[in-house]
Amino acid sequence: MILTTMNLYEEDQMTGGIINSAKQKGTLKEYQTVIAVGDTVRNIKVGDMVNINPTRYAQFKHKKGSLNDGIVQDNPVVNYNFKTVEVDGKELLVLYDQDINFVIEESEEVEEPTPSALIHPSNDIIIP
Protein backbone atom coordinates (compact mmCIF):
# COMPACT_ATOMS: atom_id res chain seq x y z
CA MET A 1 0.00 0.00 0.00
CA ILE A 2 1.00 3.58 -0.64
CA LEU A 3 -0.20 6.71 1.15
CA THR A 4 -0.08 9.93 -0.87
CA THR A 5 -1.20 13.47 -0.42
CA MET A 6 -4.70 14.32 -1.58
CA ASN A 7 -4.02 17.62 -3.31
CA LEU A 8 -7.02 19.20 -5.02
CA TYR A 9 -7.27 21.98 -7.57
CA GLU A 10 -7.87 25.21 -5.65
CA GLU A 11 -9.44 26.98 -8.63
CA ASP A 12 -10.70 26.09 -12.08
CA GLN A 13 -7.84 25.39 -14.48
CA MET A 14 -7.98 25.73 -18.26
CA THR A 15 -5.11 24.61 -20.45
CA GLY A 16 -5.15 25.87 -23.99
CA GLY A 17 -3.89 24.56 -27.26
CA ILE A 18 -5.56 22.52 -29.94
CA ILE A 19 -7.22 20.34 -27.32
CA ASN A 20 -8.50 22.29 -24.33
CA SER A 21 -8.78 20.53 -21.02
CA ALA A 22 -10.43 21.87 -17.92
CA LYS A 23 -9.83 20.93 -14.31
CA GLN A 24 -12.59 21.89 -11.92
CA LYS A 25 -12.00 23.41 -8.52
CA GLY A 26 -12.04 20.69 -5.85
CA THR A 27 -11.07 17.81 -8.17
CA LEU A 28 -8.09 15.61 -7.42
CA LYS A 29 -4.78 16.51 -9.06
CA GLU A 30 -3.18 13.78 -11.13
CA TYR A 31 0.20 14.32 -9.40
CA GLN A 32 0.57 13.50 -5.71
CA THR A 33 3.47 13.18 -3.24
CA VAL A 34 4.16 9.84 -1.51
CA ILE A 35 3.86 10.05 2.29
CA ALA A 36 4.34 6.35 3.27
CA VAL A 37 5.15 3.10 1.45
CA GLY A 38 4.34 -0.50 2.47
CA ASP A 39 6.89 -3.35 2.60
CA THR A 40 5.87 -4.95 -0.70
CA VAL A 41 6.08 -1.77 -2.83
CA ARG A 42 9.08 -1.53 -5.17
CA ASN A 43 10.67 1.45 -6.92
CA ILE A 44 8.55 4.00 -5.06
CA LYS A 45 9.82 5.79 -1.98
CA VAL A 46 8.64 8.42 0.48
CA GLY A 47 8.89 11.90 -1.05
CA ASP A 48 8.45 10.74 -4.66
CA MET A 49 6.01 12.66 -6.82
CA VAL A 50 3.79 10.20 -8.69
CA ASN A 51 1.20 10.34 -11.45
CA ILE A 52 -1.87 8.44 -10.28
CA ASN A 53 -4.25 6.35 -12.36
CA PRO A 54 -7.78 6.80 -10.96
CA THR A 55 -9.57 4.44 -13.38
CA ARG A 56 -9.78 1.62 -10.81
CA TYR A 57 -11.84 3.88 -8.56
CA ALA A 58 -14.22 5.18 -11.24
CA GLN A 59 -17.93 4.58 -10.74
CA PHE A 60 -20.09 4.93 -13.82
CA LYS A 61 -23.68 6.01 -13.47
CA HIS A 62 -25.89 6.41 -16.48
CA LYS A 63 -28.76 8.73 -17.08
CA LYS A 64 -31.54 7.64 -19.37
CA GLY A 65 -30.39 7.97 -22.99
CA SER A 66 -31.86 10.54 -25.33
CA LEU A 67 -32.86 10.26 -28.96
CA ASN A 68 -30.94 12.75 -31.05
CA ASP A 69 -30.96 12.56 -34.88
CA GLY A 70 -32.08 8.93 -34.73
CA ILE A 71 -29.17 7.88 -32.50
CA VAL A 72 -29.74 6.90 -28.88
CA GLN A 73 -27.11 8.58 -26.73
CA ASP A 74 -26.14 7.36 -23.29
CA ASN A 75 -25.05 10.05 -20.85
CA PRO A 76 -22.41 8.59 -18.52
CA VAL A 77 -21.65 10.45 -15.32
CA VAL A 78 -18.30 9.53 -13.74
CA ASN A 79 -17.65 9.64 -10.02
CA TYR A 80 -14.47 8.48 -8.26
CA ASN A 81 -14.57 6.62 -4.96
CA PHE A 82 -11.04 6.73 -3.52
CA LYS A 83 -10.05 5.04 -0.30
CA THR A 84 -8.78 7.66 2.13
CA VAL A 85 -7.46 7.81 5.67
CA GLU A 86 -7.00 10.77 8.00
CA VAL A 87 -3.53 11.20 9.53
CA ASP A 88 -2.67 14.17 11.74
CA GLY A 89 -5.79 15.99 10.53
CA LYS A 90 -4.91 15.57 6.84
CA GLU A 91 -6.84 13.43 4.36
CA LEU A 92 -4.51 11.01 2.51
CA LEU A 93 -5.11 8.66 -0.44
CA VAL A 94 -4.65 4.92 0.02
CA LEU A 95 -3.30 3.53 -3.26
CA TYR A 96 -1.64 0.39 -4.62
CA ASP A 97 1.32 -0.02 -7.01
CA GLN A 98 -1.00 -0.53 -10.00
CA ASP A 99 -2.63 2.85 -9.25
CA ILE A 100 0.64 4.62 -10.08
CA ASN A 101 1.36 5.39 -13.74
CA PHE A 102 4.91 6.63 -13.18
CA VAL A 103 7.28 8.35 -10.75
CA ILE A 104 8.36 11.85 -11.69
CA GLU A 105 12.14 12.09 -11.53
CA GLU A 106 12.43 15.86 -11.99
CA SER A 107 9.80 18.54 -12.12
CA GLU A 108 9.69 22.25 -12.61
CA GLU A 109 6.69 24.40 -11.86
CA VAL A 110 5.86 26.47 -14.91
CA GLU A 111 3.30 29.23 -14.91
CA GLU A 112 0.59 28.68 -17.51
CA PRO A 113 0.60 31.38 -20.16
CA THR A 114 -2.54 33.44 -20.32
CA PRO A 115 -4.61 32.44 -23.33
CA SER A 116 -4.48 34.96 -26.12
CA ALA A 117 -7.70 36.53 -27.23
CA LEU A 118 -9.00 36.00 -30.74
CA ILE A 119 -9.12 39.12 -32.83
CA HIS A 120 -12.27 39.34 -34.86
CA PRO A 121 -12.18 41.51 -37.98
CA SER A 122 -14.70 44.29 -38.02
CA ASN A 123 -17.71 43.99 -40.27
CA ASP A 124 -17.15 47.46 -41.74
CA ILE A 125 -17.50 47.74 -45.49
CA ILE A 126 -15.08 50.20 -47.03
CA ILE A 127 -16.02 51.64 -50.45
CA PRO A 128 -13.23 53.54 -52.24
N, CA, C and O atoms as a GROMACS GRO file, in nm:
protein
  512
    1MET      N    1   0.083  -0.118   0.000
    1MET     CA    2   0.000   0.000   0.000
    1MET      C    3   0.087   0.125   0.000
    1MET      O    4   0.201   0.124   0.047
    2ILE      N    5   0.031   0.229  -0.054
    2ILE     CA    6   0.100   0.358  -0.064
    2ILE      C    7   0.006   0.466  -0.013
    2ILE      O    8  -0.111   0.470  -0.052
    3LEU      N    9   0.056   0.554   0.072
    3LEU     CA   10  -0.020   0.671   0.115
    3LEU      C   11   0.037   0.792   0.044
    3LEU      O   12   0.158   0.815   0.045
    4THR      N   13  -0.052   0.870  -0.018
    4THR     CA   14  -0.008   0.993  -0.087
    4THR      C   15  -0.091   1.110  -0.037
    4THR      O   16  -0.195   1.093   0.028
    5THR      N   17  -0.042   1.227  -0.070
    5THR     CA   18  -0.120   1.347  -0.041
    5THR      C   19  -0.250   1.340  -0.120
    5THR      O   20  -0.264   1.258  -0.211
    6MET      N   21  -0.342   1.425  -0.087
    6MET     CA   22  -0.470   1.432  -0.158
    6MET      C   23  -0.491   1.576  -0.202
    6MET      O   24  -0.588   1.641  -0.163
    7ASN      N   25  -0.398   1.624  -0.285
    7ASN     CA   26  -0.402   1.762  -0.331
    7ASN      C   27  -0.514   1.781  -0.433
    7ASN      O   28  -0.529   1.702  -0.526
    8LEU      N   29  -0.591   1.887  -0.414
    8LEU     CA   30  -0.702   1.920  -0.502
    8LEU      C   31  -0.673   2.050  -0.574
    8LEU      O   32  -0.593   2.131  -0.528
    9TYR      N   33  -0.738   2.070  -0.688
    9TYR     CA   34  -0.727   2.198  -0.757
    9TYR      C   35  -0.799   2.304  -0.674
    9TYR      O   36  -0.914   2.285  -0.635
   10GLU      N   37  -0.730   2.415  -0.648
   10GLU     CA   38  -0.786   2.521  -0.565
   10GLU      C   39  -0.876   2.616  -0.645
   10GLU      O   40  -0.958   2.687  -0.588
   11GLU      N   41  -0.859   2.616  -0.776
   11GLU     CA   42  -0.944   2.698  -0.863
   11GLU      C   43  -0.955   2.628  -0.998
   11GLU      O   44  -0.876   2.538  -1.029
   12ASP      N   45  -1.052   2.669  -1.076
   12ASP     CA   46  -1.070   2.609  -1.208
   12ASP      C   47  -0.945   2.634  -1.293
   12ASP      O   48  -0.891   2.744  -1.294
   13GLN      N   49  -0.902   2.530  -1.363
   13GLN     CA   50  -0.784   2.538  -1.448
   13GLN      C   51  -0.826   2.515  -1.592
   13GLN      O   52  -0.909   2.428  -1.620
   14MET      N   53  -0.771   2.592  -1.684
   14MET     CA   54  -0.798   2.573  -1.826
   14MET      C   55  -0.665   2.573  -1.898
   14MET      O   56  -0.592   2.672  -1.892
   15THR      N   57  -0.633   2.464  -1.966
   15THR     CA   58  -0.511   2.461  -2.045
   15THR      C   59  -0.549   2.473  -2.190
   15THR      O   60  -0.640   2.405  -2.237
   16GLY      N   61  -0.480   2.559  -2.261
   16GLY     CA   62  -0.515   2.587  -2.399
   16GLY      C   63  -0.442   2.498  -2.496
   16GLY      O   64  -0.379   2.399  -2.458
   17GLY      N   65  -0.450   2.534  -2.620
   17GLY     CA   66  -0.389   2.456  -2.726
   17GLY      C   67  -0.497   2.405  -2.819
   17GLY      O   68  -0.610   2.451  -2.816
   18ILE      N   69  -0.459   2.309  -2.901
   18ILE     CA   70  -0.556   2.252  -2.994
   18ILE      C   71  -0.665   2.179  -2.918
   18ILE      O   72  -0.784   2.190  -2.950
   19ILE      N   73  -0.624   2.104  -2.816
   19ILE     CA   74  -0.722   2.034  -2.732
   19ILE      C   75  -0.725   2.103  -2.597
   19ILE      O   76  -0.626   2.103  -2.525
   20ASN      N   77  -0.837   2.162  -2.562
   20ASN     CA   78  -0.850   2.229  -2.433
   20ASN      C   79  -0.892   2.128  -2.328
   20ASN      O   80  -0.975   2.041  -2.354
   21SER      N   81  -0.833   2.138  -2.211
   21SER     CA   82  -0.879   2.053  -2.102
   21SER      C   83  -0.903   2.141  -1.981
   21SER      O   84  -0.829   2.236  -1.955
   22ALA      N   85  -1.006   2.107  -1.908
   22ALA     CA   86  -1.042   2.187  -1.792
   22ALA      C   87  -1.036   2.101  -1.667
   22ALA      O   88  -1.074   1.984  -1.668
   23LYS      N   89  -0.987   2.158  -1.561
   23LYS     CA   90  -0.983   2.093  -1.431
   23LYS      C   91  -1.069   2.177  -1.338
   23LYS      O   92  -1.045   2.297  -1.322
   24GLN      N   93  -1.168   2.114  -1.277
   24GLN     CA   94  -1.259   2.189  -1.192
   24GLN      C   95  -1.205   2.203  -1.051
   24GLN      O   96  -1.135   2.116  -1.000
   25LYS      N   97  -1.238   2.315  -0.991
   25LYS     CA   98  -1.200   2.340  -0.852
   25LYS      C   99  -1.251   2.226  -0.765
   25LYS      O  100  -1.367   2.185  -0.776
   26GLY      N  101  -1.164   2.175  -0.677
   26GLY     CA  102  -1.204   2.069  -0.585
   26GLY      C  103  -1.181   1.929  -0.639
   26GLY      O  104  -1.203   1.832  -0.566
   27THR      N  105  -1.136   1.914  -0.765
   27THR     CA  106  -1.108   1.781  -0.818
   27THR      C  107  -0.964   1.742  -0.784
   27THR      O  108  -0.879   1.829  -0.764
   28LEU      N  109  -0.939   1.614  -0.780
   28LEU     CA  110  -0.809   1.560  -0.742
   28LEU      C  111  -0.705   1.586  -0.850
   28LEU      O  112  -0.730   1.563  -0.969
   29LYS      N  113  -0.587   1.633  -0.810
   29LYS     CA  114  -0.478   1.651  -0.906
   29LYS      C  115  -0.423   1.515  -0.946
   29LYS      O  116  -0.428   1.420  -0.867
   30GLU      N  117  -0.370   1.505  -1.066
   30GLU     CA  118  -0.318   1.378  -1.113
   30GLU      C  119  -0.177   1.349  -1.061
   30GLU      O  120  -0.126   1.238  -1.078
   31TYR      N  121  -0.113   1.448  -0.998
   31TYR     CA  122   0.020   1.432  -0.940
   31TYR      C  123   0.011   1.446  -0.789
   31TYR      O  124  -0.042   1.546  -0.739
   32GLN      N  125   0.062   1.348  -0.717
   32GLN     CA  126   0.057   1.350  -0.571
   32GLN      C  127   0.195   1.312  -0.515
   32GLN      O  128   0.276   1.252  -0.585
   33THR      N  129   0.220   1.349  -0.391
   33THR     CA  130   0.347   1.318  -0.324
   33THR      C  131   0.328   1.199  -0.230
   33THR      O  132   0.229   1.193  -0.157
   34VAL      N  133   0.423   1.105  -0.234
   34VAL     CA  134   0.416   0.984  -0.152
   34VAL      C  135   0.453   1.018  -0.007
   34VAL      O  136   0.557   1.079   0.019
   35ILE      N  137   0.366   0.978   0.086
   35ILE     CA  138   0.386   1.005   0.229
   35ILE      C  139   0.441   0.880   0.301
   35ILE      O  140   0.527   0.892   0.388
   36ALA      N  141   0.390   0.761   0.264
   36ALA     CA  142   0.434   0.635   0.327
   36ALA      C  143   0.422   0.523   0.224
   36ALA      O  144   0.337   0.526   0.135
   37VAL      N  145   0.511   0.422   0.239
   37VAL     CA  146   0.515   0.310   0.145
   37VAL      C  147   0.518   0.180   0.225
   37VAL      O  148   0.591   0.168   0.323
   38GLY      N  149   0.437   0.081   0.182
   38GLY     CA  150   0.434  -0.050   0.247
   38GLY      C  151   0.555  -0.134   0.209
   38GLY      O  152   0.630  -0.098   0.119
   39ASP      N  153   0.574  -0.248   0.279
   39ASP     CA  154   0.690  -0.335   0.260
   39ASP      C  155   0.698  -0.397   0.121
   39ASP      O  156   0.808  -0.420   0.071
   40THR      N  157   0.586  -0.424   0.058
   40THR     CA  158   0.587  -0.495  -0.070
   40THR      C  159   0.599  -0.403  -0.192
   40THR      O  160   0.606  -0.452  -0.305
   41VAL      N  161   0.601  -0.274  -0.172
   41VAL     CA  162   0.608  -0.177  -0.283
   41VAL      C  163   0.753  -0.161  -0.328
   41VAL      O  164   0.843  -0.143  -0.246
   42ARG      N  165   0.772  -0.168  -0.461
   42ARG     CA  166   0.908  -0.153  -0.517
   42ARG      C  167   0.916  -0.027  -0.600
   42ARG      O  168   0.817   0.018  -0.659
   43ASN      N  169   1.034   0.031  -0.606
   43ASN     CA  170   1.067   0.145  -0.692
   43ASN      C  171   0.988   0.271  -0.663
   43ASN      O  172   0.987   0.363  -0.744
   44ILE      N  173   0.924   0.278  -0.549
   44ILE     CA  174   0.855   0.400  -0.506
   44ILE      C  175   0.897   0.425  -0.362
   44ILE      O  176   0.892   0.334  -0.279
   45LYS      N  177   0.938   0.548  -0.334
   45LYS     CA  178   0.982   0.579  -0.198
   45LYS      C  179   0.915   0.705  -0.146
   45LYS      O  180   0.858   0.783  -0.222
   46VAL      N  181   0.922   0.725  -0.016
   46VAL     CA  182   0.864   0.842   0.048
   46VAL      C  183   0.927   0.968  -0.013
   46VAL      O  184   1.048   0.976  -0.028
   47GLY      N  185   0.843   1.065  -0.046
   47GLY     CA  186   0.889   1.190  -0.105
   47GLY      C  187   0.879   1.194  -0.256
   47GLY      O  188   0.887   1.302  -0.316
   48ASP      N  189   0.860   1.077  -0.320
   48ASP     CA  190   0.845   1.074  -0.466
   48ASP      C  191   0.717   1.144  -0.508
   48ASP      O  192   0.616   1.138  -0.438
   49MET      N  193   0.723   1.212  -0.623
   49MET     CA  194   0.601   1.266  -0.682
   49MET      C  195   0.557   1.165  -0.787
   49MET      O  196   0.636   1.124  -0.871
   50VAL      N  197   0.429   1.124  -0.781
   50VAL     CA  198   0.379   1.020  -0.869
   50VAL      C  199   0.257   1.068  -0.947
   50VAL      O  200   0.182   1.154  -0.901
   51ASN      N  201   0.239   1.010  -1.064
   51ASN     CA  202   0.120   1.034  -1.145
   51ASN      C  203   0.026   0.919  -1.116
   51ASN      O  204   0.060   0.803  -1.136
   52ILE      N  205  -0.095   0.951  -1.068
   52ILE     CA  206  -0.187   0.844  -1.028
   52ILE      C  207  -0.283   0.810  -1.140
   52ILE      O  208  -0.314   0.892  -1.226
   53ASN      N  209  -0.330   0.685  -1.138
   53ASN     CA  210  -0.426   0.635  -1.236
   53ASN      C  211  -0.557   0.606  -1.163
   53ASN      O  212  -0.568   0.503  -1.096
   54PRO      N  213  -0.655   0.695  -1.173
   54PRO     CA  214  -0.778   0.680  -1.096
   54PRO      C  215  -0.881   0.585  -1.155
   54PRO      O  216  -0.988   0.568  -1.096
   55THR      N  217  -0.854   0.522  -1.270
   55THR     CA  218  -0.957   0.444  -1.338
   55THR      C  219  -1.012   0.330  -1.253
   55THR      O  220  -1.129   0.294  -1.267
   56ARG      N  221  -0.931   0.273  -1.166
   56ARG     CA  222  -0.978   0.162  -1.082
   56ARG      C  223  -1.086   0.208  -0.984
   56ARG      O  224  -1.164   0.125  -0.936
   57TYR      N  225  -1.091   0.335  -0.954
   57TYR     CA  226  -1.184   0.388  -0.856
   57TYR      C  227  -1.303   0.457  -0.920
   57TYR      O  228  -1.387   0.515  -0.850
   58ALA      N  229  -1.313   0.452  -1.052
   58ALA     CA  230  -1.422   0.518  -1.124
   58ALA      C  231  -1.552   0.441  -1.104
   58ALA      O  232  -1.555   0.318  -1.108
   59GLN      N  233  -1.658   0.515  -1.084
   59GLN     CA  234  -1.793   0.458  -1.074
   59GLN      C  235  -1.875   0.524  -1.184
   59GLN      O  236  -1.887   0.646  -1.190
   60PHE      N  237  -1.931   0.441  -1.271
   60PHE     CA  238  -2.009   0.493  -1.382
   60PHE      C  239  -2.157   0.484  -1.349
   60PHE      O  240  -2.208   0.379  -1.311
   61LYS      N  241  -2.224   0.595  -1.364
   61LYS     CA  242  -2.368   0.601  -1.347
   61LYS      C  243  -2.423   0.653  -1.478
   61LYS      O  244  -2.363   0.740  -1.541
   62HIS      N  245  -2.535   0.600  -1.519
   62HIS     CA  246  -2.589   0.641  -1.648
   62HIS      C  247  -2.727   0.702  -1.632
   62HIS      O  248  -2.814   0.649  -1.562
   63LYS      N  249  -2.744   0.814  -1.700
   63LYS     CA  250  -2.876   0.873  -1.708
   63LYS      C  251  -2.948   0.807  -1.824
   63LYS      O  252  -2.885   0.747  -1.911
   64LYS      N  253  -3.076   0.819  -1.826
   64LYS     CA  254  -3.154   0.764  -1.937
   64LYS      C  255  -3.108   0.828  -2.067
   64LYS      O  256  -3.092   0.950  -2.074
   65GLY      N  257  -3.086   0.747  -2.170
   65GLY     CA  258  -3.039   0.797  -2.299
   65GLY      C  259  -3.141   0.887  -2.366
   65GLY      O  260  -3.260   0.884  -2.332
   66SER      N  261  -3.096   0.965  -2.460
   66SER     CA  262  -3.186   1.054  -2.533
   66SER      C  263  -3.177   1.021  -2.682
   66SER      O  264  -3.075   0.972  -2.729
   67LEU      N  265  -3.282   1.049  -2.752
   67LEU     CA  266  -3.286   1.026  -2.896
   67LEU      C  267  -3.251   1.156  -2.966
   67LEU      O  268  -3.323   1.256  -2.953
   68ASN      N  269  -3.141   1.155  -3.039
   68ASN     CA  270  -3.094   1.275  -3.105
   68ASN      C  271  -3.053   1.237  -3.247
   68ASN      O  272  -2.958   1.160  -3.265
   69ASP      N  273  -3.122   1.288  -3.348
   69ASP     CA  274  -3.096   1.256  -3.488
   69ASP      C  275  -3.101   1.106  -3.515
   69ASP      O  276  -3.022   1.055  -3.595
   70GLY      N  277  -3.191   1.036  -3.449
   70GLY     CA  278  -3.208   0.893  -3.473
   70GLY      C  279  -3.106   0.806  -3.402
   70GLY      O  280  -3.108   0.685  -3.420
   71ILE      N  281  -3.018   0.865  -3.321
   71ILE     CA  282  -2.917   0.788  -3.250
   71ILE      C  283  -2.944   0.800  -3.100
   71ILE      O  284  -2.956   0.911  -3.048
   72VAL      N  285  -2.954   0.687  -3.032
   72VAL     CA  286  -2.974   0.690  -2.888
   72VAL      C  287  -2.840   0.717  -2.822
   72VAL      O  288  -2.743   0.645  -2.845
   73GLN      N  289  -2.835   0.821  -2.740
   73GLN     CA  290  -2.711   0.858  -2.673
   73GLN      C  291  -2.722   0.826  -2.525
   73GLN      O  292  -2.823   0.857  -2.461
   74ASP      N  293  -2.619   0.764  -2.471
   74ASP     CA  294  -2.614   0.736  -2.328
   74ASP      C  295  -2.531   0.846  -2.264
   74ASP      O  296  -2.428   0.887  -2.319
   75ASN      N  297  -2.573   0.894  -2.151
   75ASN     CA  298  -2.505   1.005  -2.085
   75ASN      C  299  -2.434   0.957  -1.959
   75ASN      O  300  -2.492   0.963  -1.850
   76PRO      N  301  -2.308   0.908  -1.972
   76PRO     CA  302  -2.241   0.859  -1.852
   76PRO      C  303  -2.200   0.974  -1.760
   76PRO      O  304  -2.159   1.080  -1.806
   77VAL      N  305  -2.211   0.951  -1.632
   77VAL     CA  306  -2.164   1.045  -1.532
   77VAL      C  307  -2.060   0.971  -1.450
   77VAL      O  308  -2.090   0.866  -1.393
   78VAL      N  309  -1.938   1.023  -1.443
   78VAL     CA  310  -1.830   0.953  -1.374
   78VAL      C  311  -1.810   1.013  -1.236
   78VAL      O  312  -1.809   1.135  -1.219
   79ASN      N  313  -1.795   0.926  -1.138
   79ASN     CA  314  -1.765   0.964  -1.002
   79ASN      C  315  -1.650   0.876  -0.956
   79ASN      O  316  -1.643   0.760  -0.995
   80TYR      N  317  -1.559   0.927  -0.875
   80TYR     CA  318  -1.447   0.848  -0.826
   80TYR      C  319  -1.464   0.824  -0.677
   80TYR      O  320  -1.496   0.916  -0.602
   81ASN      N  321  -1.443   0.701  -0.636
   81ASN     CA  322  -1.457   0.662  -0.496
   81ASN      C  323  -1.323   0.613  -0.444
   81ASN      O  324  -1.296   0.493  -0.441
   82PHE      N  325  -1.237   0.707  -0.402
   82PHE     CA  326  -1.104   0.673  -0.352
   82PHE      C  327  -1.111   0.630  -0.207
   82PHE      O  328  -1.195   0.677  -0.130
   83LYS      N  329  -1.020   0.539  -0.170
   83LYS     CA  330  -1.005   0.504  -0.030
   83LYS      C  331  -0.915   0.610   0.032
   83LYS      O  332  -0.810   0.643  -0.023
   84THR      N  333  -0.957   0.662   0.145
   84THR     CA  334  -0.878   0.766   0.213
   84THR      C  335  -0.864   0.732   0.360
   84THR      O  336  -0.938   0.650   0.414
   85VAL      N  337  -0.767   0.795   0.423
   85VAL     CA  338  -0.746   0.781   0.567
   85VAL      C  339  -0.701   0.918   0.618
   85VAL      O  340  -0.634   0.992   0.548
   86GLU      N  341  -0.740   0.950   0.741
   86GLU     CA  342  -0.700   1.077   0.800
   86GLU      C  343  -0.582   1.055   0.893
   86GLU      O  344  -0.589   0.973   0.984
   87VAL      N  345  -0.473   1.128   0.870
   87VAL     CA  346  -0.353   1.120   0.953
   87VAL      C  347  -0.313   1.261   0.992
   87VAL      O  348  -0.291   1.347   0.906
   88ASP      N  349  -0.303   1.285   1.122
   88ASP     CA  350  -0.267   1.417   1.174
   88ASP      C  351  -0.355   1.528   1.117
   88ASP      O  352  -0.307   1.638   1.088
   89GLY      N  353  -0.484   1.499   1.101
   89GLY     CA  354  -0.579   1.599   1.053
   89GLY      C  355  -0.577   1.621   0.903
   89GLY      O  356  -0.648   1.709   0.853
   90LYS      N  357  -0.496   1.543   0.829
   90LYS     CA  358  -0.491   1.557   0.684
   90LYS      C  359  -0.547   1.432   0.619
   90LYS      O  360  -0.521   1.320   0.662
   91GLU      N  361  -0.626   1.453   0.513
   91GLU     CA  362  -0.684   1.343   0.436
   91GLU      C  363  -0.578   1.292   0.337
   91GLU      O  364  -0.523   1.370   0.259
   92LEU      N  365  -0.550   1.160   0.340
   92LEU     CA  366  -0.451   1.101   0.251
   92LEU      C  367  -0.516   0.993   0.165
   92LEU      O  368  -0.613   0.930   0.207
   93LEU      N  369  -0.462   0.972   0.044
   93LEU     CA  370  -0.511   0.866  -0.044
   93LEU      C  371  -0.443   0.734  -0.010
   93LEU      O  372  -0.324   0.731   0.020
   94VAL      N  373  -0.519   0.626  -0.015
   94VAL     CA  374  -0.465   0.492   0.002
   94VAL      C  375  -0.464   0.428  -0.137
   94VAL      O  376  -0.570   0.401  -0.194
   95LEU      N  377  -0.344   0.405  -0.191
   95LEU     CA  378  -0.330   0.353  -0.326
   95LEU      C  379  -0.248   0.225  -0.326
   95LEU      O  380  -0.188   0.187  -0.225
   96TYR      N  381  -0.245   0.158  -0.441
   96TYR     CA  382  -0.164   0.039  -0.462
   96TYR      C  383  -0.069   0.065  -0.578
   96TYR      O  384  -0.087   0.161  -0.653
   97ASP      N  385   0.033  -0.021  -0.595
   97ASP     CA  386   0.132  -0.002  -0.701
   97ASP      C  387   0.068   0.018  -0.838
   97ASP      O  388   0.110   0.105  -0.914
   98GLN      N  389  -0.036  -0.062  -0.869
   98GLN     CA  390  -0.100  -0.053  -1.000
   98GLN      C  391  -0.176   0.078  -1.020
   98GLN      O  392  -0.218   0.108  -1.132
   99ASP      N  393  -0.195   0.155  -0.914
   99ASP     CA  394  -0.263   0.285  -0.925
   99ASP      C  395  -0.167   0.396  -0.965
   99ASP      O  396  -0.209   0.510  -0.987
  100ILE      N  397  -0.038   0.364  -0.973
  100ILE     CA  398   0.064   0.462  -1.008
  100ILE      C  399   0.105   0.442  -1.153
  100ILE      O  400   0.148   0.333  -1.192
  101ASN      N  401   0.092   0.547  -1.234
  101ASN     CA  402   0.136   0.539  -1.374
  101ASN      C  403   0.288   0.548  -1.384
  101ASN      O  404   0.351   0.467  -1.452
  102PHE      N  405   0.346   0.647  -1.315
  102PHE     CA  406   0.491   0.664  -1.318
  102PHE      C  407   0.535   0.755  -1.205
  102PHE      O  408   0.455   0.830  -1.148
  103VAL      N  409   0.666   0.748  -1.174
  103VAL     CA  410   0.728   0.834  -1.075
  103VAL      C  411   0.796   0.948  -1.150
  103VAL      O  412   0.864   0.925  -1.250
  104ILE      N  413   0.777   1.069  -1.104
  104ILE     CA  414   0.836   1.186  -1.169
  104ILE      C  415   0.975   1.207  -1.111
  104ILE      O  416   0.991   1.232  -0.991
  105GLU      N  417   1.075   1.196  -1.197
  105GLU     CA  418   1.214   1.209  -1.153
  105GLU      C  419   1.249   1.354  -1.123
  105GLU      O  420   1.304   1.385  -1.017
  106GLU      N  421   1.216   1.444  -1.216
  106GLU     CA  422   1.243   1.586  -1.199
  106GLU      C  423   1.120   1.663  -1.240
  106GLU      O  424   1.049   1.624  -1.333
  107SER      N  425   1.093   1.771  -1.172
  107SER     CA  426   0.980   1.854  -1.212
  107SER      C  427   1.016   2.000  -1.193
  107SER      O  428   1.102   2.035  -1.113
  108GLU      N  429   0.949   2.082  -1.268
  108GLU     CA  430   0.969   2.225  -1.261
  108GLU      C  431   0.832   2.289  -1.274
  108GLU      O  432   0.758   2.260  -1.368
  109GLU      N  433   0.799   2.375  -1.181
  109GLU     CA  434   0.669   2.440  -1.186
  109GLU      C  435   0.676   2.554  -1.286
  109GLU      O  436   0.757   2.646  -1.274
  110VAL      N  437   0.589   2.546  -1.385
  110VAL     CA  438   0.586   2.646  -1.491
  110VAL      C  439   0.451   2.716  -1.487
  110VAL      O  440   0.347   2.651  -1.479
  111GLU      N  441   0.455   2.847  -1.492
  111GLU     CA  442   0.330   2.923  -1.491
  111GLU      C  443   0.264   2.912  -1.627
  111GLU      O  444   0.328   2.931  -1.730
  112GLU      N  445   0.134   2.880  -1.626
  112GLU     CA  446   0.059   2.868  -1.751
  112GLU      C  447   0.049   3.004  -1.817
  112GLU      O  448   0.016   3.103  -1.752
  113PRO      N  449   0.077   3.010  -1.947
  113PRO     CA  450   0.060   3.138  -2.016
  113PRO      C  451  -0.087   3.173  -2.024
  113PRO      O  452  -0.173   3.086  -2.034
  114THR      N  453  -0.114   3.303  -2.019
  114THR     CA  454  -0.254   3.344  -2.032
  114THR      C  455  -0.298   3.323  -2.176
  114THR      O  456  -0.224   3.357  -2.269
  115PRO      N  457  -0.417   3.268  -2.196
  115PRO     CA  458  -0.462   3.244  -2.333
  115PRO      C  459  -0.477   3.375  -2.408
  115PRO      O  460  -0.526   3.474  -2.353
  116SER      N  461  -0.436   3.375  -2.532
  116SER     CA  462  -0.448   3.496  -2.612
  116SER      C  463  -0.591   3.508  -2.664
  116SER      O  464  -0.658   3.409  -2.691
  117ALA      N  465  -0.634   3.629  -2.675
  117ALA     CA  466  -0.770   3.653  -2.723
  117ALA      C  467  -0.772   3.645  -2.875
  117ALA      O  468  -0.673   3.677  -2.941
  118LEU      N  469  -0.883   3.601  -2.929
  118LEU     CA  470  -0.900   3.600  -3.074
  118LEU      C  471  -0.937   3.740  -3.119
  118LEU      O  472  -1.017   3.808  -3.054
  119ILE      N  473  -0.880   3.781  -3.229
  119ILE     CA  474  -0.912   3.912  -3.283
  119ILE      C  475  -1.008   3.891  -3.398
  119ILE      O  476  -0.975   3.827  -3.498
  120HIS      N  477  -1.126   3.946  -3.383
  120HIS     CA  478  -1.227   3.934  -3.486
  120HIS      C  479  -1.220   4.056  -3.576
  120HIS      O  480  -1.216   4.169  -3.527
  121PRO      N  481  -1.218   4.035  -3.708
  121PRO     CA  482  -1.218   4.151  -3.798
  121PRO      C  483  -1.352   4.224  -3.787
  121PRO      O  484  -1.456   4.164  -3.761
  122SER      N  485  -1.345   4.351  -3.808
  122SER     CA  486  -1.470   4.429  -3.802
  122SER      C  487  -1.553   4.398  -3.926
  122SER      O  488  -1.501   4.351  -4.027
  123ASN      N  489  -1.680   4.424  -3.918
  123ASN     CA  490  -1.771   4.399  -4.027
  123ASN      C  491  -1.791   4.524  -4.112
  123ASN      O  492  -1.887   4.532  -4.190
  124ASP      N  493  -1.703   4.621  -4.098
  124ASP     CA  494  -1.715   4.746  -4.174
  124ASP      C  495  -1.689   4.721  -4.321
  124ASP      O  496  -1.597   4.646  -4.357
  125ILE      N  497  -1.768   4.781  -4.405
  125ILE     CA  498  -1.750   4.774  -4.550
  125ILE      C  499  -1.691   4.906  -4.594
  125ILE      O  500  -1.748   5.012  -4.570
  126ILE      N  501  -1.576   4.898  -4.659
  126ILE     CA  502  -1.508   5.020  -4.703
  126ILE      C  503  -1.525   5.029  -4.854
  126ILE      O  504  -1.486   4.938  -4.927
  127ILE      N  505  -1.583   5.141  -4.901
  127ILE     CA  506  -1.602   5.164  -5.045
  127ILE      C  507  -1.508   5.274  -5.085
  127ILE      O  508  -1.514   5.384  -5.029
  128PRO      N  509  -1.418   5.248  -5.185
  128PRO     CA  510  -1.323   5.354  -5.224
  128PRO      C  511  -1.388   5.460  -5.308
  128PRO      O  512  -1.322   5.556  -5.349
   0.00000   0.00000   0.00000
